[in-house]
Structures are given as structure tokens and as C-alpha cells.
Amino acid sequence: MRKSAALLLVLVLTVSNVIVFLPIKAEARTIVVPDDYPTIASAIGNATEDDTIFVKKGTYEEHSLIINKTLTLIGEDANSTIIKNIDTYDEPFDTSMAWAIPPVVAVEIKANNIKVLNFTVTSNHWFLPINVSADGSQIVDNIFEPKSEGISVNGNNNTIARNSLSGIGNGFIRCTGLYNNILDNNMTGSASQHFGAIYINGLHNLVYGNTIMYTGNSGFGIIKVYGDENTIAKNNITKSGGISIENGSNNIVAANRFPQGGNLGVMRGDNNLFYANHLENGGVGATIGGKASNTTLYHNNFINNKIQVRMDDYVSGVHHFDNGKEGNYWSDYTGKDDDGDGIGDSPYIIGFTRKDNHPLMAPFNIDSVTIKLPEWEIPSFELPQPEPFPTTLVAASIASVAIIGIGLLVYFKKRKH
């Protein structure tokens, strides 16, 4: 009997050890800076795929941070969690030549699905705060301070949202790729004529709800577009500048506001649509270049611009200034509306050969325009809570041990009888 009991005990302990201490796949961790690691760079170096790095308030002087694994990098508070890049150029640095000099990069994103949010990124020197060479990144709720060139994105399905950017450079946001979203960013300062404030090169990108207070270029190109089927909508440009389709087709430019002067333009491309934009107190309201065709403009408000529409003599092709039923509002239209339908009884003449056949008698309400947004939401970012000990596994182990133990007792009892 003693031998049987001993054997039973050994079997139970052996089985319990096997069950309870089976290898468990490592779960994503939350790393806290400076509690776990003193610098952001060291936290990134010691993190594994899908970890979250939570950075407490403070100023972190860092060399260029390179993120080449899928991580979430969260600052405790955007105003007081500061990444200060300490890499430098040899001084003096001529900012007028910034376009020809590769910038120092504060944060390099080289893996897919990385999230960076709630940081101020700054430097004492000319720099590029974030450079994305990947897909699926989310750069949200950050502050990029002066001497900054903004954000450079080369990839697909990236989201740049709710950031504050200021400075002088080659463009606040430069984006090349497909299905990228530039949403609700606030930009102040000035940028080069070459890139403008937002530069898009690609297909199916969305530029929506951005506020741009821009100086330094009174002409085209606050938002410049190269590519097809992009949507530029509900942006508010509060000083001078414009939205220019430099080379692209089937783009939509809708419900943008230029309350203090600005313009719309298309230089080259087919089937581009401009509707429900508000252009007031500018030099030129809209420009259509000689290599554009089949451009359509309607429901736009052209108010007190020195030249409402400019079309060079060599412009060819068909261009439409109404949709067949309604056209644009022109503040200098002198026609009548005897039937009271809100549409002028005579056309608004544009140059020698073109006209708006159905001019509006009152400004169009651009706030009534609804733009279909992508079927996704910017997620709310919360610090993940530590995973509890896997109690289900422990319960299963105890149940297994109990069943085995009962089985062995029954077995030995039968042997006794």
C-alpha cells in the first residue's frame, strides 16, 4: 500500500508540473521610460514586436531614433513629453538651401503599423521630426516645433492626424503613396514654393480638415497634388496660397475655405472636379492651365477676387463652370433672377468662349457638403493594462490533476479488491 501511495504521489506531481509549466507564448509588454529604461532609444532597443513604450513627462535628449519593429510609442502629455534631437549640422546653416541638404531625422519609422503619439519633437537645429518609410503608421496628436521640416511619408495606408506643425521648410507634410490620410492637422509658418505646406504624390489619398496659416508664397501650392483620384476637402487656408493639381486626373477638391485670398488651380490633368469651395479677397480665384482638360467647377463662391478665373489663351479642351443645372456664385455678376429660382437668367461670361450657364444669385452654403470619409476611425490610445496571471490555465491544470488522481485511486482500489 505504501508503495502504491508513493507511486500515486509521484505521478500526480509529475503531471501537475507538466501541465502548469508548459511554455506560454510571450504577451506584448508595456515598457515605461524612465522607470524601466532611462532613454527612449534604450527602450526601443529592448522592446519586442507589438510592445508599447510609455514615456513619462520630461525632456529626453536623443540621437535619431530608429524604429524597425512594430511598436506603439506613447507620450504621457504632448506639451510636456519632449523628444529633443541632439544631432547637429555644422553651423552656420543656410535655411534658404534646406531643399538641397538631407535633414537630420529625429524619428525614423521603418516597420509597418507603428504608432507615435503625444510628443513634442524639437531640436536646436534644422531637422525632420518624423520620416516614415512603411505602411500603416499612425502619427497622431504630436507637436513639431520650429526649425522643423514637418513629416515625410513614403508608404501606404498611413494616417497623419491632429498634429501641430510650425516652422520654415520644404513642406510641412510630404506624402508619397496610396490611401494615406492627412487629417485635422494645424500648420503655421511658411514653406518653400516647391513643396508647399502639403505635398501629395500618389493615388487615393485624403487631405481633410487641416488648418493652414501660411505665409511666404502668395501664389499656388499651399496644397500641391501629383496623382489621380485624391480628395482634398474641408481644409481652411487662412492667409494666402492655394490648392493646385500640378499633374493628375479625377481628383476632387471640395468645401475648402480661403477667407483671406487664395486660389484653385489645375495645370495638367483630366476630369478634375472643384466644387463648393469659398474663395474671397484674392488675386485670382481659379486658374486653368493649358494642359488640363474637362475640368468642372460648380457651387464655388468667388467673392471679390481681382480676377475671378484666369484661363490662358492657349487653353484647349472642354471646361465646365456648372453641372448642367447650377453653377457658381460670382460677386461681380450683374444679371437678374426674374423667376426667383436662385439662378441667374443670363450666363456669367468667362473670357471670350466660356461661361457659367447657371450662375447662383447667393453664395452656396459649403457647410452643407458632406464628404465620405474612409470606413475607419482613429482609435483611442490607452495605456494597456498588465495581463492577469492566466487563471484559466491554472484551473484547467488543477482539474486535470484531480481527474488523474481520482483515476489512480480507483485503479489501486480495484487492485486491492
RAGI-V10972 format. One record per pair of residues at least 12 apart in sequence whose C-alpha atoms are under 7 Angstrom apart, sorted by sequence separation. I is the first residue (numbers start at 1). J is the second residue. If there is no record, write none. Layout:
BEGIN
i=I j=J
i=I j=J
END
This chain:
BEGIN
i=31 j=43
i=347 j=359
i=344 j=358
i=129 j=144
i=150 j=165
i=333 j=348
i=343 j=358
i=344 j=359
i=263 j=279
i=343 j=359
i=344 j=360
i=87 j=104
i=262 j=279
i=285 j=302
i=343 j=360
i=344 j=361
i=148 j=166
i=149 j=167
i=261 j=279
i=342 j=360
i=343 j=361
i=52 j=71
i=53 j=72
i=54 j=73
i=55 j=74
i=56 j=75
i=57 j=76
i=129 j=148
i=148 j=167
i=149 j=168
i=222 j=241
i=223 j=242
i=224 j=243
i=225 j=244
i=226 j=245
i=261 j=280
i=342 j=361
i=49 j=69
i=50 j=70
i=51 j=71
i=52 j=72
i=53 j=73
i=54 j=74
i=55 j=75
i=56 j=76
i=57 j=77
i=127 j=147
i=128 j=148
i=131 j=151
i=132 j=152
i=133 j=153
i=134 j=154
i=135 j=155
i=136 j=156
i=138 j=158
i=139 j=159
i=140 j=160
i=141 j=161
i=143 j=163
i=144 j=164
i=145 j=165
i=146 j=166
i=147 j=167
i=148 j=168
i=149 j=169
i=171 j=191
i=221 j=241
i=222 j=242
i=223 j=243
i=224 j=244
i=225 j=245
i=226 j=246
i=227 j=247
i=228 j=248
i=229 j=249
i=231 j=251
i=232 j=252
i=233 j=253
i=234 j=254
i=236 j=256
i=237 j=257
i=238 j=258
i=240 j=260
i=242 j=262
i=243 j=263
i=244 j=264
i=245 j=265
i=246 j=266
i=247 j=267
i=248 j=268
i=249 j=269
i=250 j=270
i=252 j=272
i=253 j=273
i=254 j=274
i=255 j=275
i=257 j=277
i=258 j=278
i=259 j=279
i=260 j=280
i=261 j=281
i=262 j=282
i=285 j=305
i=30 j=51
i=31 j=52
i=32 j=53
i=33 j=54
i=39 j=60
i=49 j=70
i=50 j=71
i=51 j=72
i=52 j=73
i=53 j=74
i=54 j=75
i=55 j=76
i=62 j=83
i=64 j=85
i=85 j=106
i=126 j=147
i=127 j=148
i=128 j=149
i=129 j=150
i=130 j=151
i=131 j=152
i=132 j=153
i=133 j=154
i=134 j=155
i=135 j=156
i=136 j=157
i=137 j=158
i=138 j=159
i=139 j=160
i=140 j=161
i=141 j=162
i=142 j=163
i=143 j=164
i=144 j=165
i=145 j=166
i=146 j=167
i=147 j=168
i=148 j=169
i=149 j=170
i=150 j=171
i=151 j=172
i=152 j=173
i=153 j=174
i=154 j=175
i=155 j=176
i=156 j=177
i=157 j=178
i=159 j=180
i=160 j=181
i=161 j=182
i=162 j=183
i=164 j=185
i=165 j=186
i=166 j=187
i=167 j=188
i=168 j=189
i=170 j=191
i=171 j=192
i=220 j=241
i=221 j=242
i=222 j=243
i=223 j=244
i=224 j=245
i=225 j=246
i=226 j=247
i=227 j=248
i=228 j=249
i=229 j=250
i=230 j=251
i=231 j=252
i=232 j=253
i=233 j=254
i=234 j=255
i=235 j=256
i=236 j=257
i=237 j=258
i=238 j=259
i=239 j=260
i=240 j=261
i=241 j=262
i=242 j=263
i=243 j=264
i=244 j=265
i=245 j=266
i=246 j=267
i=247 j=268
i=248 j=269
i=249 j=270
i=250 j=271
i=251 j=272
i=252 j=273
i=253 j=274
i=254 j=275
i=255 j=276
i=256 j=277
i=257 j=278
i=258 j=279
i=259 j=280
i=260 j=281
i=261 j=282
i=263 j=284
i=264 j=285
i=265 j=286
i=266 j=287
i=267 j=288
i=268 j=289
i=284 j=305
i=28 j=50
i=29 j=51
i=30 j=52
i=31 j=53
i=32 j=54
i=33 j=55
i=49 j=71
i=58 j=80
i=59 j=81
i=60 j=82
i=61 j=83
i=62 j=84
i=63 j=85
i=105 j=127
i=106 j=128
i=107 j=129
i=108 j=130
i=109 j=131
i=110 j=132
i=112 j=134
i=113 j=135
i=115 j=137
i=116 j=138
i=117 j=139
i=120 j=142
i=121 j=143
i=122 j=144
i=125 j=147
i=126 j=148
i=127 j=149
i=128 j=150
i=129 j=151
i=130 j=152
i=131 j=153
i=132 j=154
i=133 j=155
i=135 j=157
i=136 j=158
i=137 j=159
i=138 j=160
i=139 j=161
i=140 j=162
i=141 j=163
i=142 j=164
i=143 j=165
i=144 j=166
i=145 j=167
i=149 j=171
i=150 j=172
i=151 j=173
i=152 j=174
i=153 j=175
i=154 j=176
i=155 j=177
i=156 j=178
i=157 j=179
i=158 j=180
i=159 j=181
i=160 j=182
i=161 j=183
i=162 j=184
i=163 j=185
i=164 j=186
i=165 j=187
i=166 j=188
i=167 j=189
i=168 j=190
i=169 j=191
i=170 j=192
i=218 j=240
i=219 j=241
i=220 j=242
i=221 j=243
i=224 j=246
i=225 j=247
i=226 j=248
i=227 j=249
i=228 j=250
i=229 j=251
i=230 j=252
i=231 j=253
i=232 j=254
i=233 j=255
i=234 j=256
i=235 j=257
i=236 j=258
i=238 j=260
i=239 j=261
i=240 j=262
i=241 j=263
i=242 j=264
i=243 j=265
i=244 j=266
i=245 j=267
i=246 j=268
i=247 j=269
i=249 j=271
i=250 j=272
i=251 j=273
i=252 j=274
i=253 j=275
i=254 j=276
i=255 j=277
i=256 j=278
i=257 j=279
i=258 j=280
i=260 j=282
i=261 j=283
i=263 j=285
i=264 j=286
i=265 j=287
i=266 j=288
i=267 j=289
i=269 j=291
i=270 j=292
i=271 j=293
i=273 j=295
i=274 j=296
i=275 j=297
i=276 j=298
i=278 j=300
i=279 j=301
i=280 j=302
i=281 j=303
i=283 j=305
i=284 j=306
i=285 j=307
i=286 j=308
i=287 j=309
i=288 j=310
i=289 j=311
i=290 j=312
i=28 j=51
i=29 j=52
i=30 j=53
i=31 j=54
i=32 j=55
i=33 j=56
i=44 j=67
i=57 j=80
i=58 j=81
i=59 j=82
i=60 j=83
i=61 j=84
i=62 j=85
i=63 j=86
i=103 j=126
i=104 j=127
i=105 j=128
i=106 j=129
i=107 j=130
i=108 j=131
i=109 j=132
i=110 j=133
i=111 j=134
i=112 j=135
i=113 j=136
i=114 j=137
i=115 j=138
i=116 j=139
i=117 j=140
i=118 j=141
i=119 j=142
i=120 j=143
i=121 j=144
i=122 j=145
i=128 j=151
i=135 j=158
i=140 j=163
i=149 j=172
i=150 j=173
i=151 j=174
i=152 j=175
i=153 j=176
i=154 j=177
i=155 j=178
i=156 j=179
i=157 j=180
i=158 j=181
i=159 j=182
i=160 j=183
i=161 j=184
i=162 j=185
i=163 j=186
i=164 j=187
i=165 j=188
i=166 j=189
i=167 j=190
i=168 j=191
i=169 j=192
i=218 j=241
i=219 j=242
i=220 j=243
i=221 j=244
i=228 j=251
i=233 j=256
i=249 j=272
i=254 j=277
i=262 j=285
i=263 j=286
i=264 j=287
i=265 j=288
i=266 j=289
i=267 j=290
i=268 j=291
i=269 j=292
i=270 j=293
i=271 j=294
i=272 j=295
i=273 j=296
i=274 j=297
i=275 j=298
i=276 j=299
i=277 j=300
i=278 j=301
i=279 j=302
i=280 j=303
i=281 j=304
i=282 j=305
i=283 j=306
i=284 j=307
i=285 j=308
i=286 j=309
i=287 j=310
i=288 j=311
i=289 j=312
i=294 j=317
i=296 j=319
i=297 j=320
i=298 j=321
i=30 j=54
i=41 j=65
i=57 j=81
i=58 j=82
i=59 j=83
i=60 j=84
i=61 j=85
i=62 j=86
i=63 j=87
i=103 j=127
i=104 j=128
i=105 j=129
i=106 j=130
i=107 j=131
i=108 j=132
i=109 j=133
i=110 j=134
i=112 j=136
i=113 j=137
i=114 j=138
i=115 j=139
i=116 j=140
i=117 j=141
i=118 j=142
i=119 j=143
i=120 j=144
i=121 j=145
i=156 j=180
i=161 j=185
i=171 j=195
i=173 j=197
i=174 j=198
i=175 j=199
i=176 j=200
i=177 j=201
i=178 j=202
i=179 j=203
i=181 j=205
i=182 j=206
i=183 j=207
i=184 j=208
i=186 j=210
i=187 j=211
i=188 j=212
i=189 j=213
i=190 j=214
i=193 j=217
i=198 j=222
i=199 j=223
i=200 j=224
i=201 j=225
i=202 j=226
i=203 j=227
i=204 j=228
i=206 j=230
i=207 j=231
i=208 j=232
i=209 j=233
i=211 j=235
i=212 j=236
i=213 j=237
i=215 j=239
i=217 j=241
i=220 j=244
i=267 j=291
i=268 j=292
i=269 j=293
i=270 j=294
i=271 j=295
i=272 j=296
i=273 j=297
i=274 j=298
i=275 j=299
i=276 j=300
i=277 j=301
i=278 j=302
i=279 j=303
i=280 j=304
i=281 j=305
i=282 j=306
i=283 j=307
i=284 j=308
i=285 j=309
i=286 j=310
i=287 j=311
i=290 j=314
i=293 j=317
i=294 j=318
i=295 j=319
i=296 j=320
i=297 j=321
i=298 j=322
i=56 j=81
i=59 j=84
i=61 j=86
i=103 j=128
i=105 j=130
i=109 j=134
i=112 j=137
i=117 j=142
i=170 j=195
i=171 j=196
i=172 j=197
i=173 j=198
i=174 j=199
i=175 j=200
i=176 j=201
i=177 j=202
i=178 j=203
i=179 j=204
i=180 j=205
i=181 j=206
i=182 j=207
i=183 j=208
i=184 j=209
i=185 j=210
i=186 j=211
i=187 j=212
i=188 j=213
i=189 j=214
i=190 j=215
i=191 j=216
i=196 j=221
i=197 j=222
i=198 j=223
i=199 j=224
i=200 j=225
i=201 j=226
i=202 j=227
i=203 j=228
i=204 j=229
i=205 j=230
i=206 j=231
i=207 j=232
i=208 j=233
i=209 j=234
i=210 j=235
i=211 j=236
i=212 j=237
i=213 j=238
i=214 j=239
i=215 j=240
i=267 j=292
i=270 j=295
i=275 j=300
i=280 j=305
i=284 j=309
i=290 j=315
i=293 j=318
i=294 j=319
i=295 j=320
i=296 j=321
i=297 j=322
i=298 j=323
i=105 j=131
i=171 j=197
i=172 j=198
i=173 j=199
i=174 j=200
i=175 j=201
i=176 j=202
i=177 j=203
i=178 j=204
i=179 j=205
i=180 j=206
i=181 j=207
i=182 j=208
i=183 j=209
i=184 j=210
i=185 j=211
i=186 j=212
i=187 j=213
i=188 j=214
i=189 j=215
i=190 j=216
i=196 j=222
i=197 j=223
i=198 j=224
i=199 j=225
i=200 j=226
i=201 j=227
i=202 j=228
i=203 j=229
i=204 j=230
i=205 j=231
i=206 j=232
i=207 j=233
i=208 j=234
i=209 j=235
i=210 j=236
i=211 j=237
i=212 j=238
i=213 j=239
i=214 j=240
i=266 j=292
i=284 j=310
i=289 j=315
i=290 j=316
i=293 j=319
i=294 j=320
i=171 j=198
i=178 j=205
i=183 j=210
i=184 j=211
i=196 j=223
i=203 j=230
i=208 j=235
i=301 j=328
i=302 j=329
i=303 j=330
i=304 j=331
i=171 j=199
i=193 j=221
i=196 j=224
i=298 j=326
i=299 j=327
i=300 j=328
i=301 j=329
i=302 j=330
i=303 j=331
i=298 j=327
i=299 j=328
i=300 j=329
i=301 j=330
i=302 j=331
i=327 j=356
i=298 j=328
i=299 j=329
i=327 j=357
i=329 j=359
i=327 j=358
i=328 j=359
i=329 j=360
i=326 j=358
i=327 j=359
i=328 j=360
i=329 j=361
i=325 j=358
i=326 j=359
i=327 j=360
i=329 j=362
i=321 j=355
i=322 j=356
i=326 j=360
i=329 j=363
i=321 j=356
i=322 j=357
i=329 j=364
i=83 j=119
i=322 j=358
i=82 j=119
i=83 j=120
i=84 j=121
i=85 j=122
i=86 j=123
i=88 j=125
i=81 j=119
i=82 j=120
i=83 j=121
i=84 j=122
i=85 j=123
i=81 j=120
i=82 j=121
i=83 j=122
i=84 j=123
i=78 j=118
i=79 j=119
i=64 j=105
i=65 j=106
i=66 j=107
i=67 j=108
i=68 j=109
i=70 j=111
i=77 j=118
i=78 j=119
i=79 j=120
i=64 j=106
i=65 j=107
i=66 j=108
i=67 j=109
i=68 j=110
i=69 j=111
i=70 j=112
i=72 j=114
i=73 j=115
i=74 j=116
i=75 j=117
i=76 j=118
i=77 j=119
i=78 j=120
i=64 j=107
i=65 j=108
i=66 j=109
i=67 j=110
i=68 j=111
i=70 j=113
i=71 j=114
i=72 j=115
i=73 j=116
i=74 j=117
i=75 j=118
i=220 j=263
i=67 j=111
i=70 j=114
i=71 j=115
i=72 j=116
i=73 j=117
i=74 j=118
i=75 j=119
i=301 j=363
i=301 j=364
i=78 j=142
i=300 j=364
i=78 j=143
i=299 j=364
i=98 j=169
i=99 j=170
i=276 j=364
i=277 j=366
i=276 j=366
i=255 j=366
i=255 j=369
i=30 j=384
i=20 j=394
i=20 j=397
i=19 j=397
i=16 j=397
i=16 j=401
i=15 j=401
i=12 j=401
i=12 j=405
i=8 j=408
END
